[in-house]
């Protein structure tokens, strides 16, 4: 160990550990965004094939994939809380809570499918509600803090806001988010979760703690 290292103050050493911790969180969250999107897509596809009457479809595998997606989602919430709490602790607290609710709703729907061999009516829409609310909290805090470039946060805000508006419209039969033009409402959120946010976090990470702005 060099004299320079020995002479470093605890604050400096702690600061370096903090930087590494934030970088690790950013990479982990980026990877988990990819995991949750891929497992959700394959899981939903398997479940939909079963609903459509495909005798070769495996609903159990579909449910397990959805559970993997839900666990990844909770992981994102818990990891992001470590960063977001420095922006607005009270609001940040609700982000992992809503992600846990999202997993719980998905698990209940999965158990119902496996026991009753039919899906809960509009099951994805009930999952989308905590997804959308949690997403708005996340992207609002990202926007005010500038943890990531604001264009990414704005894309997420637009995506989740559109998402939440579309859910009641789907329930009322005005549009169908699973086909045709209705799927367009998923595009901004999809680009945020599967392209810009994870790639930025893995490649660049969060903005330095010294530049992060506190939320209201």
C-alpha positions in Angstrom: 0.0 0.0 0.0 1.5 3.4 -1.0 1.9 6.4 1.2 -0.6 8.2 -1.0 -3.3 5.6 -0.3 -2.5 5.6 3.5 -2.9 9.3 3.6 -6.3 9.4 2.0 -9.0 10.5 4.3 -11.9 8.2 5.1 -14.2 10.6 3.2 -12.2 10.2 0.0 -12.1 6.4 0.4 -15.8 6.3 1.2 -16.5 8.6 -1.8 -14.7 6.2 -4.2 -16.7 3.2 -2.8 -19.9 5.2 -3.4 -19.0 5.9 -7.0 -18.3 2.2 -7.6 -21.6 1.3 -5.8 -23.6 3.6 -8.1 -21.9 2.2 -11.1 -22.7 -1.3 -10.1 -26.3 -0.4 -9.4 -26.6 1.2 -12.9 -25.2 -1.9 -14.7 -27.4 -4.2 -12.6 -30.5 -2.2 -13.3 -29.7 -2.0 -17.0 -29.3 -5.8 -17.2 -32.5 -6.3 -15.2 -34.5 -4.1 -17.6 -33.4 -6.4 -20.4 -34.2 -9.5 -18.4 -37.7 -8.4 -17.3 -38.6 -7.3 -20.9 -37.4 -10.6 -22.5 -39.0 -12.9 -19.9 -42.3 -11.0 -20.0 -42.4 -11.1 -23.8 -41.8 -14.9 -24.0 -44.0 -15.6 -21.0 -46.9 -13.5 -22.4 -46.5 -15.2 -25.7 -46.7 -18.7 -24.2 -49.8 -17.8 -22.1 -51.5 -16.2 -25.1 -50.9 -19.4 -27.2 -52.5 -21.4 -24.5 -55.5 -19.0 -24.4 -55.8 -19.3 -28.2 -56.1 -23.1 -28.0 -52.6 -24.2 -28.9 -52.5 -27.7 -27.5 -48.7 -27.6 -27.5 -48.5 -24.4 -25.4 -47.1 -24.7 -21.9 -48.8 -22.3 -19.5 -46.6 -23.4 -16.6 -43.5 -22.3 -18.5 -45.2 -19.0 -19.4 -46.2 -18.4 -15.7 -42.7 -19.1 -14.6 -41.2 -16.7 -17.1 -43.7 -14.1 -15.9 -42.5 -14.7 -12.3 -38.9 -14.3 -13.4 -39.9 -11.0 -15.0 -41.7 -9.9 -11.8 -38.7 -10.7 -9.7 -36.5 -8.7 -12.0 -38.9 -5.8 -11.7 -38.7 -5.9 -7.9 -34.9 -6.0 -8.2 -35.1 -2.9 -10.3 -37.3 -1.2 -7.8 -35.1 -2.0 -4.8 -31.8 -1.1 -6.6 -33.2 2.2 -7.9 -34.4 3.2 -4.5 -30.8 3.3 -3.3 -30.2 6.1 -5.9 -33.6 7.8 -5.9 -33.9 8.2 -2.2 -31.2 10.9 -2.4 -33.5 12.8 -4.7 -36.8 12.5 -2.8 -36.9 9.7 -0.2 -40.7 9.9 0.4 -41.6 9.6 -3.3 -38.8 7.1 -4.0 -40.2 4.8 -1.4 -43.3 4.1 -3.5 -41.3 3.0 -6.5 -40.2 -0.4 -5.1 -43.6 -0.7 -3.3 -45.4 -0.5 -6.6 -43.0 -2.9 -8.2 -43.7 -5.4 -5.5 -47.5 -4.9 -6.0 -46.9 -5.5 -9.7 -45.2 -8.9 -8.9 -48.0 -9.8 -6.5 -50.7 -9.1 -9.1 -48.8 -11.1 -11.7 -48.4 -14.0 -9.3 -52.1 -14.1 -8.4 -53.0 -14.1 -12.0 -50.5 -16.9 -12.7 -51.8 -19.1 -9.8 -55.3 -18.6 -11.1 -54.3 -19.6 -14.6 -52.6 -22.8 -13.4 -55.4 -23.8 -11.0 -58.4 -22.8 -13.2 -56.8 -23.3 -16.6 -58.1 -20.0 -17.8 -56.7 -16.4 -17.5 -58.1 -13.7 -15.3 -60.1 -11.4 -17.5 -57.9 -8.5 -18.6 -55.1 -9.9 -16.5 -52.4 -7.8 -18.2 -54.3 -4.6 -17.7 -54.3 -5.1 -13.9 -50.5 -5.6 -14.0 -50.1 -2.5 -16.1 -51.7 -0.2 -13.5 -48.9 -0.5 -10.9 -46.4 -0.6 -13.8 -47.6 2.7 -15.1 -47.8 4.5 -11.7 -44.4 3.2 -10.7 -43.0 4.2 -14.0 -44.2 7.8 -13.6 -42.6 8.0 -10.2 -39.3 6.7 -11.6 -39.2 8.9 -14.6 -40.3 12.0 -12.7 -37.4 11.5 -10.3 -35.0 10.9 -13.1 -36.2 14.1 -14.8 -35.9 16.4 -11.8 -32.6 14.9 -10.7 -30.9 14.5 -14.1 -29.5 11.1 -13.1 -29.8 10.3 -16.8 -30.2 12.7 -19.8 -33.6 14.4 -19.7 -34.7 13.1 -23.1 -34.6 9.6 -21.7 -36.7 10.7 -18.7 -39.2 12.5 -21.0 -39.5 9.5 -23.2 -40.4 7.4 -20.1 -42.8 10.0 -18.8 -44.7 10.1 -22.1 -44.6 6.3 -22.3 -46.0 5.6 -18.8 -48.6 8.4 -19.0 -49.9 7.1 -22.4 -49.8 3.7 -20.8 -52.1 4.7 -17.9 -54.5 6.6 -20.2 -54.8 3.5 -22.5 -55.6 1.0 -19.7 -59.1 2.4 -18.9 -59.7 2.8 -22.7 -58.9 -0.8 -23.2 -61.2 -1.9 -20.3 -64.0 0.1 -21.9 -63.4 -1.5 -25.3 -62.3 1.7 -27.0 -58.9 0.2 -28.0 -57.0 -3.1 -27.7 -53.5 -2.7 -26.4 -52.6 -6.2 -27.6 -53.2 -5.7 -31.4 -53.2 -3.1 -34.2 -53.1 0.6 -33.5 -53.5 -0.1 -29.7 -50.0 -1.5 -29.6 -48.6 1.9 -30.6 -49.3 3.1 -27.0 -46.7 0.6 -25.8 -43.9 2.0 -28.1 -42.6 4.9 -26.0 -42.5 2.8 -22.9 -40.9 0.0 -24.7 -38.2 2.2 -26.2 -37.5 3.5 -22.7 -37.3 0.1 -20.9 -35.7 -2.0 -23.6 -33.5 0.5 -25.5 -32.5 3.9 -24.1 -32.6 3.4 -20.3 -30.8 0.1 -20.0 -28.2 0.9 -22.7 -27.4 4.2 -21.1 -27.1 2.7 -17.6 -24.8 0.0 -18.8 -22.7 2.2 -21.0 -22.6 5.5 -19.0 -24.2 4.9 -15.6 -25.9 7.6 -13.5 -24.7 11.2 -13.4 -22.2 12.0 -10.7 -23.7 12.4 -7.2 -22.4 16.0 -7.0 -24.5 17.0 -10.0 -27.7 15.4 -9.0 -30.5 17.8 -8.1 -32.9 17.2 -5.3 -36.6 16.7 -6.0 -39.4 18.9 -4.5 
